[in-house]
Amino acid sequence: MSFSEDLKAGIARDPATNSKLELFLTSPGLHAIWMHRVSHLLWKAKRRILARMFSNWSRFLTGIEIHPGSTIGKRFVIDHGMGVVIGETAIIGDDVLMYHGVTLGGKENSAIDRHPVIGSHVVIGAGAKIIGRVTIGDNCYIGANTVVTKDIPAGSTVVGETGKILSKKEAVSGHWVSQEYVI
């Protein structure tokens, strides 16, 4: 957990923010991530009620709901953030950028691992819904308002309400070739 890395990542991914001080003072996404890191430590220390209370206070202040049981990697950035929901068993890799209105939700009413696993270097567009214990591979882009209910291979771009995958494969000439798959 590095607050300095979070600040650097926020500056790098938000062209509207001009300084670390501005980001520190005005970014609800950054505040929610830092508050999650504290509530997650409480959760792991079996102080679950206190962790949930701290998490609820964070949601009240930021409009971003991150369950204290979820696992979040380094340099995670939530841009804008209002309406983001991250479920208890969600796992998020390093260097992930998430926009407002995203849900990492479950589709089962049980205590099993029921939320998504997000790889590293993933961008999740505004309003995207990733539901169930699906895996999003590294280096993926999930388009705005896309609904994902199945695993997505690394290096894919997923778009549309029906979740079409535009998978990128490198050709011999060094150019990217796109193939479209329907999930």
For each residue, the residues with C-beta under 8 A, 3 or more apart:
1: 37
2: 5 6 74
3: 6 7 34
4: 7 8
5: 2 8 9 74 75
6: 2 3 9 10 30 33 34 75 76 77
7: 3 4 10 11 20 23 24 30
8: 4 5 11 12 20 75
9: 5 6 12 13 75 76 77 95
10: 6 7 13 14 17 23 27 29 30 77
11: 7 8 14 17 19 20 23
12: 8 9
13: 9 10 77 79 97
14: 10 11 17 23 27 77 79
15:
16:
17: 10 11 14 22 23 26 27
18: 22
19: 11 22 23
20: 7 8 11 23 24
21: 24 25
22: 17 18 19 25 26
23: 7 10 11 14 17 19 20 26 27 30
24: 7 20 21 27 30
25: 21 22
26: 17 22 23
27: 10 14 17 23 24 30 31
28: 31 32 61 62 63 64 78 81 82
29: 10 32 33 62 64 77 78 79 80 81 84
30: 6 7 10 23 24 27 33 34 77 78
31: 27 28 34 35 58 61 62
32: 28 29 35 36 58 59 62 64 66 78 81 84
33: 6 29 30 36 37 66 72 76 77 78
34: 3 6 30 31 37 38
35: 31 32 38 39 54 55 57 58 61 62
36: 32 33 39 40 55 58 66 68 70 72
37: 1 33 34 40 41 72
38: 34 35 41 42 54
39: 35 36 42 43 51 52 54 55 58 66 68
40: 36 37 43 44 51 68 69 70 71 72
41: 37 38 44 45
42: 38 39 45 47 48 50 51 54 68
43: 39 40 46 47 48 51 68 69
44: 40 41
45: 41 42
46: 43
47: 42 43 50 51
48: 42 43 51 52 68
49: 52 53
50: 42 47 53 54
51: 39 40 42 43 47 48 54 55 68
52: 39 48 49 55 56 68
53: 49 50 56 57
54: 35 38 39 42 50 51 57 58 68
55: 35 36 39 51 52 58 59 65 66 67 68
56: 52 53 59 60
57: 35 53 54 60 61
58: 31 32 35 36 39 54 55 61 62 64 66
59: 32 55 56 62 63 64 65 66
60: 56 57
61: 28 31 35 57 58
62: 28 29 31 32 35 58 59 81
63: 28 59 81 82 83 84
64: 28 29 32 58 59 78 81 82 83 84
65: 55 59 84 85 86
66: 32 33 36 39 55 58 59 70 72 84 86
67: 55 70 86 87 88 90
68: 36 39 40 42 43 48 51 52 54 55
69: 40 43 88 89
70: 36 40 66 67 86 87 88 89 90 91 92 104 115
71: 40 90 91 92
72: 33 36 37 40 66 76 86 92
73: 76 92 93 94 95 96 120
74: 2 5 94 95
75: 5 6 8 9 94 95 96
76: 6 9 33 72 73 92 94 95 96 98
77: 6 9 10 13 14 29 30 33 96 97 98
78: 28 29 30 32 33 64 81 84 98 99 100
79: 13 14 29 97 98 99 100
80: 29 99 100 126
81: 28 29 32 62 63 64 78 84 100
82: 28 63 64 100 101
83: 63 64 100 101 102
84: 29 32 63 64 65 66 78 81 98 100 101 102 103
85: 65 102 103 104 105
86: 65 66 67 70 72 90 92 104 115
87: 67 70 90 104 105 106 114 115
88: 67 69 70 106 115
89: 69 70 106 112 113 114 115 133
90: 67 70 71 86 87 104 115 116 117 118
91: 70 71 115 116 117 118
92: 70 71 72 73 76 86 96 104 118
93: 73 96 118 119 120 121 122 138
94: 73 74 75 76 120 121
95: 9 73 74 75 76 120 121
96: 73 75 76 77 92 93 118 120 121 122 123 124
97: 13 77 79 122 123 124
98: 76 77 78 79 84 102 123 124
99: 78 79 80 102 124 125 126 127 128 144
100: 78 79 80 81 82 83 84 126 127
101: 82 83 84 126 127 128
102: 83 84 85 98 99 124 125 126 127 128 129 130
103: 84 85 128 129 130 131
104: 70 85 86 87 90 92 115 116 118 130
105: 85 87 115 129 130 131 132
106: 87 88 89 109 114 115 131 132 133
107: 114 131 132 149
108: 112 114 132
109: 106
110: 114
111:
112: 89 108 133
113: 89 133
114: 87 89 106 107 108 110 132 133
115: 70 86 87 88 89 90 91 104 105 106 132 133
116: 90 91 104 130 131 132 133 134 135 136 148
117: 90 91 133 134 135 136
118: 90 91 92 93 96 104 122 124 130 136
119: 93 122 135 136 137 138 139 140 154
120: 73 93 94 95 96 138 139
121: 93 94 95 96 138 139
122: 93 96 97 118 119 136 138 139 140 141 142
123: 96 97 98 140 141 142
124: 96 97 98 99 102 118 128 130 142
125: 99 102 128 141 142 143 144 145 146
126: 80 99 100 101 102 144 145
127: 99 100 101 102 144 145
128: 99 101 102 103 124 125 142 143 144 145 146 147 148
129: 102 103 105 146 147 148
130: 102 103 104 105 116 118 124 134 136 142 148
131: 103 105 106 107 116 134 147 148 149
132: 105 106 107 108 114 115 116 149
133: 89 106 112 113 114 115 116 117
134: 116 117 130 131 148 149 150 151 152
135: 116 117 119 151 152
136: 116 117 118 119 122 130 140 142 148 151 152
137: 119 140 151 152 153 154 155 156
138: 93 119 120 121 122 154 155
139: 119 120 121 122 154 155
140: 119 122 123 136 137 152 154 155 156 157 158
141: 122 123 125 156 157 158
142: 122 123 124 125 128 130 136 146 148 152 158
143: 125 128 146 157 158 159 160
144: 99 125 126 127 128
145: 125 126 127 128 161
146: 125 128 129 142 143 158 159 160 161 163
147: 128 129 131 161 162 163
148: 116 128 129 130 131 134 136 142 152 158 163 183
149: 107 131 132 134 163 183
150: 134 163 183
151: 134 135 136 137
152: 134 135 136 137 140 142 148 156 158 165 183
153: 137 156 165 167
154: 119 137 138 139 140
155: 137 138 139 140 167 168 169
156: 137 140 141 152 153 165 166 167 168
157: 140 141 143 165 166 167 168
158: 140 141 142 143 146 148 152 163 164 165 166 183
159: 143 146 163 164 166
160: 143 146 163 164
161: 145 146 147
162: 147 182 183
163: 146 147 148 149 150 158 159 160 183
164: 158 159 160 180 181 182 183
165: 152 153 156 157 158 180 181 182 183
166: 156 157 158 159 178 179 180
167: 153 155 156 157 178 179 180 181
168: 155 156 157 176 177 178
169: 155 176 177 179
170: 174 175 176 177
171: 174 175 176 177
172:
173:
174: 170 171
175: 170 171
176: 168 169 170 171
177: 168 169 170 171
178: 166 167 168
179: 166 167 169
180: 164 165 166 167
181: 164 165 167
182: 162 164 165
183: 148 149 150 152 158 162 163 164 165
